[in-house]
Amino acid sequence: MISQSKTKRLFSTLYFQVFVGIVIGGLIGYFFPHTETALKPLGDGFIKLIKMLLGPIVFLTVVLGVARMGDVKRVGRVGLKAVVYFEIVSTLALIIGLVVGSVFHPGSAMHVDPAALDMKAVQGYASAAKQQHGITDFLLNIIPSSAVGAFAAGDMLQIILFSVLLGVALSHLGTRVQTLLTVLDDFLQGMFRIVWMVMRLAPLGAGGAIAFTIGSYGIGTMASYGKLIACLYLTTALFVFVVLAAIAAMCRISLWKFLRYIKEEILVTFGTASTEAVLPKMLAKMEFLGCERTVVGMVLPAGYTFNADGTSIYLTMATLFVAQATGTHLSLWDQLVILGVALFTSKGIAGVAGGGFVALAATLSSMNKIPVAALVLLLGVDRFLNEARAVANLIGNGIATIAVAKWEGQFDQSRAEAVLSGRVEPEESFEDRRSTPEAKAESKSQSSD
């Protein structure tokens, strides 16, 4: 009876259902590749449903956190600490990608003639890269032309800016806006309930996306670029289990337990190759873990732009791959220039379709040495690489949220230990248990029992 109960409970978990969906989708894509077009809408539809909720959830989370905190200086302090953390860790990711690419030379065996490459296939990415004009334009683009426009475009940085300003304004109005804050909080609970409903479709979304990837590009593509794929996956694993594990240890958190805690989000991200697909649920889970609401609302969405660790690894490694494949010699100084350029291009891709590829195009364009047309070499394999970098981005931003919350003194260590040890189950409906004083008092009493 006990084993049957455990088996039934396993089958009912979203983690197991998503895993089965990915396996079935992969088999369908391999054995019936002609069905990839029909299955693609499953993944696209699921991501669109999630994107529909991102703006309102981030807006409500930040507004409520800032308004109830009341300390404007602390909002700025959290933001500054987050930016410092992002810059340090993403720079480490860029360096690791550069070192591994230099040591293993994943593109050296291809011997591609740059003159034979067709620029038309990558013209769209190159054009988008040219529109990224530098730090001034990037900062100006954070300011929305209108609040409605920010939500319509789904620009997270613009939404965060508007949310912080509104939260600060409401905090100055004191008790007069308590009723409004209560309404907004109730609205947020409703949004998280919609997330819970949409996530039931995650197995279909992940399965459809994997079927499309394998059906469109085939397993043969993976074999042809095996060395590059192996290097990227091994490098992201090295980054996660060495760099991020060290940061987690400094925060007195077990990385392995944290990965188990977000295992459903990891699988959905791997299947859809999109971290946006799990952002609403990650916001709730990080707060449930013990990170203060304002820290979660500011750090996690901003990290999607400023702390893309997996994308940083991909940028330097893919740049070296393209150079090696086309026989372009790069001196040590050239590689340092790549590192410096990538530090800027990796931060200027917010809201751009195919952001990682656009950042790579911007990096190559800035070098004026590696042919931009060589990007066509990565078109077929980019989807397989995207899965690894998306998972690394997800894990990296989760650890970043814990680190900044710990740095700010807004991390409930006892609650985190209880949650990660399984004494407090997230399946108890963490969406409804926000970090109110009552909820925190209750969690502390549970962890002490």
Long-range contacts (C-beta under 8 A, 24 or more apart in sequence): 13-264, 14-199, 14-200, 14-202, 14-203, 14-264, 15-263, 15-264, 15-267, 17-202, 17-203, 18-202, 18-203, 18-206, 18-264, 18-267, 18-268, 18-271, 19-267, 20-203, 21-202, 21-203, 21-204, 21-205, 21-206, 21-207, 21-210, 21-271, 22-206, 22-207, 22-210, 22-267, 22-270, 22-271, 24-207, 25-206, 25-207, 25-208, 25-209, 25-210, 25-211, 25-214, 25-271, 26-210, 26-211, 26-214, 28-207, 28-211, 28-215, 29-210, 29-211, 29-212, 29-213, 29-214, 29-215, 29-216, 30-214, 30-215, 30-219, 32-215, 33-214, 33-215, 33-216, 33-218, 34-215, 35-211, 35-215, 36-211, 36-212, 36-214, 36-215, 36-216, 37-212, 39-207, 39-208, 39-211, 39-212, 39-215, 40-208, 40-209, 40-212, 41-208, 42-204, 42-205, 42-207, 42-208, 42-209, 42-211, 43-205, 43-206, 43-208, 43-209, 43-210, 43-212, 43-271, 43-272, 44-208, 45-205, 46-198, 46-201, 46-202, 46-204, 46-205, 46-206, 46-208, 46-209, 46-272, 46-277, 47-205, 47-272, 47-274, 47-276, 47-277, 49-198, 49-201, 50-195, 50-198, 50-276, 50-277, 50-278, 50-279, 50-280, 51-154, 51-276, 53-191, 53-194, 53-195, 53-198, 53-280, 54-154, 54-156, 54-276, 54-279, 54-280, 55-150, 55-151, 55-154, 55-159, 56-151, 56-187, 56-191, 57-188, 57-191, 57-192, 57-195, 57-279, 57-280, 57-283, 58-156, 58-159, 58-160, 58-163, 58-279, 58-283, 58-297, 58-301, 59-151, 59-159, 59-162, 59-163, 60-184, 60-185, 60-187, 60-188, 60-191, 61-163, 61-188, 61-283, 61-293, 61-296, 61-297, 62-160, 62-163, 62-164, 62-167, 62-294, 62-297, 62-298, 63-163, 63-166, 63-167, 63-170, 63-184, 64-167, 64-181, 64-184, 64-185, 64-188, 64-293, 65-167, 65-292, 65-293, 65-294, 65-295, 65-296, 65-297, 65-298, 66-163, 66-164, 66-167, 66-168, 66-170, 66-171, 66-294, 66-297, 67-166, 67-167, 67-168, 67-170, 67-171, 67-177, 67-181, 68-171, 68-181, 68-293, 69-171, 69-294, 70-171, 72-168, 72-171, 74-294, 74-408, 75-164, 75-167, 75-168, 75-294, 75-298, 77-408, 78-294, 78-295, 78-298, 78-299, 78-404, 78-408, 79-298, 79-302, 81-404, 81-407, 81-408, 82-298, 82-299, 82-302, 82-303, 82-306, 82-400, 82-404, 83-306, 85-307, 85-400, 85-403, 85-404, 85-407, 86-302, 86-303, 86-306, 86-307, 86-400, 87-306, 89-243, 89-247, 89-307, 89-309, 89-396, 89-400, 90-306, 90-307, 90-308, 90-309, 90-312, 90-343, 90-346, 91-312, 91-343, 92-239, 92-243, 93-239, 93-243, 93-309, 93-310, 93-312, 93-313, 93-392, 93-396, 94-312, 94-313, 94-315, 94-316, 94-339, 94-342, 94-343, 94-346, 95-316, 95-339, 96-235, 96-238, 96-239, 96-243, 96-313, 97-235, 97-312, 97-313, 97-314, 97-315, 97-316, 97-317, 98-316, 98-317, 98-320, 98-335, 98-338, 98-339, 100-231, 100-234, 100-235, 100-238, 100-317, 101-231, 101-316, 101-317, 101-319, 101-320, 101-321, 102-320, 102-335, 104-227, 104-231, 105-320, 105-324, 106-227, 106-228, 106-231, 106-317, 106-320, 106-321, 106-324, 107-228, 107-320, 107-321, 107-322, 107-323, 107-324, 107-325, 107-377, 108-324, 108-325, 109-227, 110-324, 110-325, 110-377, 111-325, 111-327, 112-325, 112-326, 112-327, 112-374, 112-377, 113-326, 114-326, 114-327, 114-328, 114-371, 114-373, 114-374, 117-371, 117-373, 117-374, 117-376, 117-377, 118-373, 118-376, 119-372, 119-373, 119-376, 121-376, 121-379, 122-361, 122-372, 122-373, 122-375, 122-376, 122-379, 125-354, 125-357, 125-358, 125-360, 125-361, 125-375, 126-361, 126-365, 126-372, 126-375, 128-352, 128-353, 128-354, 128-358, 128-361, 129-345, 129-358, 129-359, 129-361, 129-362, 129-365, 130-362, 130-365, 132-345, 132-348, 132-349, 132-352, 132-358, 132-362, 134-344, 134-348, 135-344, 138-347, 138-348, 141-350, 153-351, 154-351, 155-350, 155-351, 156-301, 156-302, 156-304, 156-305, 156-350, 156-351, 157-302, 157-305, 157-350, 159-301, 160-297, 160-298, 160-301, 160-302, 163-297, 164-298, 185-434, 188-434, 189-431, 189-432, 189-434, 191-280, 192-280, 192-284, 192-431, 192-432, 193-431, 195-280, 195-281, 195-284, 195-431, 196-429, 196-431, 199-268, 199-281, 202-264, 202-268, 202-271, 202-277, 205-268, 205-271, 205-272, 205-277, 206-267, 206-268, 206-270, 206-271, 206-272, 207-271, 209-271, 209-272, 209-273, 210-271, 213-273, 213-383, 213-384, 216-383, 217-380, 217-381, 217-383, 217-384, 221-380, 221-381, 221-384, 222-381, 222-384, 224-381, 225-380, 225-381, 225-384, 228-317, 228-318, 228-321, 228-381, 228-385, 229-381, 229-384, 229-385, 231-317, 232-313, 232-314, 232-317, 232-385, 232-388, 232-389, 233-388, 235-313, 235-317, 236-310, 236-313, 236-388, 236-389, 236-391, 236-392, 239-309, 239-310, 239-313, 239-392, 239-396, 240-392, 240-395, 240-396, 244-309, 244-395, 244-396, 244-399, 247-399, 247-403, 248-399, 248-402, 250-403, 251-399, 251-402, 251-403, 251-406, 251-411, 252-413, 253-402, 253-416, 253-420, 254-420, 255-399, 257-420, 257-421, 258-398, 258-399, 258-402, 258-420, 259-395, 260-420, 261-285, 261-289, 261-419, 261-420, 261-426, 262-394, 262-395, 262-398, 265-394, 266-391, 266-394, 266-395, 269-387, 269-390, 269-391, 269-394, 270-387, 270-390, 270-391, 273-383, 273-386, 273-387, 273-390, 274-390, 275-304, 275-390, 275-393, 275-394, 275-397, 276-304, 278-394, 279-304, 282-394, 282-397, 282-398, 284-430, 284-431, 285-426, 285-430, 286-398, 286-401, 286-402, 287-430, 287-434, 287-435, 288-419, 288-426, 288-430, 288-433, 289-402, 289-415, 289-416, 289-419, 289-420, 290-405, 290-411, 290-412, 290-413, 290-414, 290-415, 290-416, 290-419, 290-443, 291-401, 291-402, 291-405, 291-410, 291-411, 291-412, 292-405, 292-408, 292-410, 292-411, 292-435, 293-434, 293-435, 294-410, 295-401, 295-404, 295-405, 295-408, 295-410, 296-401, 296-405, 299-397, 299-400, 299-401, 299-404, 299-405, 300-397, 300-398, 300-400, 300-401, 303-396, 303-397, 303-400, 303-401, 304-350, 304-393, 304-397, 305-347, 305-349, 305-350, 306-347, 307-393, 307-396, 307-397, 307-400, 308-346, 308-356, 308-389, 308-393, 308-396, 309-392, 309-393, 309-395, 309-396, 310-388, 310-389, 310-390, 310-391, 310-392, 310-393, 310-396, 311-346, 311-355, 311-356, 311-359, 311-389, 311-393, 312-342, 312-346, 313-389, 313-392, 314-356, 314-360, 314-385, 314-389, 315-342, 315-345, 315-346, 315-356, 315-359, 315-360, 315-363, 316-342, 318-360, 318-378, 318-385, 319-360, 319-363, 319-364, 319-367, 319-370, 321-377, 321-378, 322-364, 322-370, 322-371, 322-374, 322-375, 322-377, 322-378, 323-369, 323-370, 325-374, 325-377, 326-370, 326-371, 326-374, 328-369, 328-370, 328-371, 330-369, 330-370, 334-367, 334-369, 337-367, 338-363, 338-367, 341-366, 341-367, 356-382, 356-386, 356-389, 357-382, 412-440, 412-443, 412-444, 414-444, 414-447, 414-448, 415-440, 415-443, 415-444, 415-447, 417-447, 418-443, 418-446, 418-447, 423-447
